[in-house]
Amino acid sequence: MLALGLDTSCYTTSAAICFTDGLPRQERRLLPVPAGERGLRQSEAVFAHVRQLPNVLLPLLKDLPEPIGCVCASASPRDGEDSYMPVFQVGVSQGQALAAALGVPFFTTTHQRGHIEAAKYGTGLNAQRYIALHLSGGTTDALLMDGDALTPVGTSADLHAGQLVDRIGVALGLPFPAGPFLEEMAMRGENRNRVPVSFEQDGLRCHLSGAEAQLLRMIRAGEKKEDVAAEVYGVLCRTVLRLLQAAAESGGAKDALIAGGVASSALLRRMLLERNEKRRAGLRLYFGRPEFSGDNAVGVALLGRKRCGENG
């Protein structure tokens, strides 16, 4: 039995098939953002998904070896009744129609749970209790996972990790989303940890707006672009590790799974592993496959298959 997953986020139109055996297959397309802009309005993103989703689905659905047994779509950004964004309704509405046409069950989940499930796939993380850190344009959330139970334990009080990357990247003249371009630039620069981290007293709420202000001042002062980019990853690394340590201590966990588009950065992964070892933080860090770390429907498809199995 195959499970089809749909995810229509603020960044990407994506669909995935979860096979009974073997790696999931996915197709995705970034939303078209004009040069110099930092994203789309919700209405613009909805129209983009409506146009793009058929072209994402068609190649994915060709020559399937088995019938589709269920459809699952992300219906909201995260858990909670107050979590809502119009963009996700594109995937939900088309997913419901597909499931009805195929005569199979339809399930919903959240964008955040899809990220965590996709990042966990193939890592070997078997702990029942662990910290999941979701780093993206809309979240910097440390979550205590206990089986399927998800409890928020830490977050950012202002900017999110992906917003910092995109805002500084666009300010440096890079396209949106800026992650891959800023990372490549940072690898040619020098990080001297000149941008301080900022936390509230409990260590579970970080602040990144001050870092943005200092980095923008560095750009206006004419500092070398590569060095500014390197400082972005320096402050992110120190912020992330400190947030993870506080969340792990609060939740009584030693394993940490780092998910989300920002977590796909090979540079940030290397910096986190080196700093974790150097500081003897005692955390066991797990990262998803890079292709499953950014916005994608792989985790949504995996969760759909799980729900279908639970429902017989």
N, C-alpha and C positions, 0 to 999 in steps of 0.2 A: 504494500500500500504506500502511495506517495502522499506527501503533505505539501500543499502550496501555501507559501507565506507572502503577504503583501505589506509593504511599509512605505508610507507617503509622508516623509518628514519635511522639515523646513529647508533641507539641503538636497535631498536625493529622492528620486522615484526608484523603488527597488522591488524585486520579486525574487523568490527562491523556491526551489523544489528540494524537499528532504527525501532522499532515497532510502529504501530499506537497508541497503548496504552501500558503502562508499561515501565520498565527500558530497555535501550539498552542492547543487548547481545554482548559480545566481546570475541575474542580469540587473544592472542599475545604470541610471543616468542622472548626472547632476542637474539641478535646476538652473536655467539660464539667467545669470546675474550680470547686468551691464557693468562695464569697466568702471572702476572707481566707487561702485556701490558696495554696501556691506550686507546684502541680502535682499529678499523680496518681501513685499507686504503679503499678508495672508491671502488676500483675494487673488493676487498675481500668482502666488505659489499654487493655489487650488487650480487655476486655469492651466498652469504648466503641467501639473500632475494629470489632469484630464487628457491633455494632448499626448503626454509621454507614456502613460501606463500601458496602452495597447501595444506600443512599439517595444516596450520592455517585456511584455508577456509573450508576444508571438514567438520569438525565437526560443524562449524557455519551454514552451509547450509543444514544440515539434518533436516527433519521434520518441515519445515517452515509452519506456519499456513496460510500465504498469499503469493501471488507471489511478487517477487522483482520488484519494479516499476522504480528504477533508480540506477545508480552506480556513486559514487563520489570518487575521489582519490586526495591526496595531491600531487601537482606537483612541489613544490619548498619549500624552508625553510620559506620564508616570502614574503610579497608583494614587488614588484619592478622587473623591467626587468633584473636587474643584479643579482637577487637571483636564484641560480641554484646549484643543487647537483645531480650527476648521480643516487644515490640510489633511489630517488623518481620516476625515470623513470620505475622501476620495477612495482610499483603499478599502474602507469598510463597505461603502455602497457597491463598489465593483466586486468585492469579495462575496458579499451576500448574493449578488446576482449570479456569479459564477457557481457558487455552491448550490443555489436553487436549480440552475440549469443542469448541473451534474447529478443532482439528487444526493448530495453528501452533506455532512454536518458543517456548520460554520461556527468558528470560535473567534473571540477577540482576546487580545492581551495589550500590554503597553509597550511603547517604544523603548523605554528603559529596560524592562524585563527582556525584550528581544536582544538588546545590546549585551546584557549580562550572559544570556544563554549562548549567544554566538561567540563571545569571548571565551567562555568556559569550554567550548567544544574542542576536544582533542588535547587539552592542557594536562590531563592527568590529575587535576584537582578533584579529590574525592571527599574532602572534609564536609561534614554536615553543617558546620558553623564556620563562616569566613566573612571577611569584609570585601565587599564589591565597591570599587571606586569608579564612578561613571564620569568620564571627562569628555565634554563635548561643547558645542556652541551654546547650549541651553542648560547644561548641568555641570556642577562640580560636586557631586553627591557621594558621600561615604555611607554605605548601606550595610547593615548587619543582616547577612543571609543565614537563616536557620531552616534548612530544608527549603520549602517553598515560601516560608514566612520572610517578609522583607520589612526591616525597621530602619528608617532614616536615623543616622547618628551624627552626621557632620555635613557641612555644605559651605558654599561661599555666600557672604553677606551682600555682595554687590556683583561684580563681573564674574563670568565663568571662564574656565580655562580656554575654551575655544574662542570666546569673544576676545580675550587678550591677544591670542595668536592672530585672529582675523583683523582686529583693529590696527595692530601694529604692522601687520603685513600690508594692509591696504595703504597705511600711512607711508610705507616704504615703497609704494608703487607697484605692489604685487597684486595679482588677480584674487578674487574671492571665489571659493574659500581658499585661504592663504597657506594652510598647513604645509603641504609638500614643498612649496616654493620657499617659505620661510625657513624650513628645516635645511634645505639645500644651501641657502644663504648662510645660515648659522654655522654650518660645518666648515665654512671658510673664515669664520670670525673667532674672536677670543672672548671667553666668558670669564670675568674677574669677580663675579658675585657682587656687583656694585648696587644692585637693586634689592633692598631689604624685603623680607617677608613680613606680613602683618596678620596677626591673629587676635581674636578675643581671648579672654583669660583662660577659658576651658580648653583652648586648642582645637575646638571642633567647628569653629566658624572662622574662615579665612577672609581676607580682603585683598582684592587684586586691582581695585581702581587706583590706589596709590602707585602701584607698579606701572600701570598704564600711563599715568601722568608723568612719572619720571622718565619712562622710555620715550614718550613724545617730546619731552624737553631735550633729550639726547639727540633726537632726530632734528629738531629745530636748531640745535647748536652745531649741526653739521658733522656729527660723529660718524665714523665709518659704518655704513649700513650693515656689513657682516657682523661687526661687534655688537650692534644693537640687537640684531637677530639672535646672537649667541646669548645675550643677557636675558632675553625672553625665556629661553629654555633653562637658564640657570635659576631664575626665580621660580619657574614652574616646578622644577625638580625639587627644590628645597621646600616649597609650599606643599606639594603632593606628599612627600615623605613625612613631613611633620603632621599633616592631616591624617595620613594612614596610621601613624604611631598612636595618635590620640584616639582614633576610632577603634583600633585594635585593643587598646587598653580598656576603653569604655565597654566594648562588647565581649571581652574575654576571648579574643581570637588571635591566632598567629599567622593564618593564611590570608593573603590579600590578592584578589583578582582585579586587574586594572583594565577597564573596558572603555569604549567610546572612540570617536575619531581622533582625538588628541593622543590617545594611547597607541595609535598605529605608528607613531613616530619612532623610528629606530634609534634616533639620537636621544630622545627622552627616555626610552627603555634602558639604553646603555648607562645613561647618567644615573638613573634611579637604582639600577643594580649595583653600580660602583659605590654610590653614596650609602646605600643600605648596608653593604659589606664593610665599608670604611668606618661607619658610625656604630657598627655592631647593633643595629636596630632590632635584630632578632625576628624580622618579618620574613616569611616565605612568599616571594612575589611571583605571581603568575600573569602572563600576558597572552591574549588571544592571537591567533594568526592575523597578520596585518590586513589581509583581504577581508577578514571577518570583524575587524575592529571599527571601521567607519560605519556610517549609516548603511544598513543592509537588512534584508528580510530573512536572512538565514536563521537567526534566533527565533523569529516569529514562526517560521516553518517547523523548527524543532519543537517549539512549545505546542504548536498545533497537533503534531504527531503524538506528543505526550498526552494531550487532552483527549485525543481520539482514542488512544489506548485505554485511558482511565474510564472512558464512557462505553467501552466494549465495541 
